[in-house]
């Protein structure tokens, strides 16, 4: 790929796409506060949200971001584009502060930066490669059970842990569902390419995507609704999603990542940076949430 094309097309597309995702998340975080809370994964929430024009507009912003992501991936390598896309965490935190007419908190910004930087470093070190779109001989069940268990434990944590720490549980479950959807969509896309429009309907993959995808989106809206501040939710979702996708690519689709001792050490440091960033975000958001609750009247939102 010509380096000039990468700089002129892929990089701007990825950055503007990240900004679009961040703006959409900031809008959804505010608007979900305006509808009644419902049981986890209850579709009634979407019926309430679809009657909010600004929320519908945010869906258009998501579509714009996805379109720009496709453009960026068409002209630039994954190892460049994905780290740029995770800056949506920073854009989201900035837009959220702007919409609330508050200054962006430095500690939240540093926590978001730690998550984005850790994930970017992990992807650069791992250098995912390969274009697998079919299941290899690796068994699907073990990883599927592990991810299902993680979602279940995360939802239990969301139910029983107080405040922002419970929100982190919802965000982890959302990120897992998003990552599974992305991994399986790659398989569905391969089926379209090789067998035409009819081929995917003969496989279970498409039907699982049609169930898990909407579940992930609904759970993301409930995550934004419950979280007092947006930064922890978006940081966790944005981090867990590509990590789960990478696990599916390597385990199910025959893709490859680098894993020499030196690279593994770097990846461990990157993972520690991610975990530390999430912990900082959760603790600081809990702190700011209490301060804002004391300042605002009951029933207000922001």
Secondary structure, DSSP 8 states (H G I E B T S, - for coil): --HHHIIIIIIHHHHHHHHHHHHHHHHHHHHGGGS---STT-THHHHHHTT-HHHHHHHHHHHHHHHHHHHHHHHS-HHHHHHHHTTHHHHHHHHHHHHTT----HHHHHHHHHHHHHHHHHHHHH--B----S--SS-SHHHHHHHHHHHHHHHHHHHHS-HHHHHHHHHHHHHHHHHHHHHHHHHHHHHHHHHHHHHGGGSHHHHHHHHHHHHHHHHHHHHHHH-SSSHHHHHHHHHHHHHHHHHHHHHHS--B----HHHHHHHHHHHHHHHHHHHHHHHHHHHHHHHHHHHS-TT---
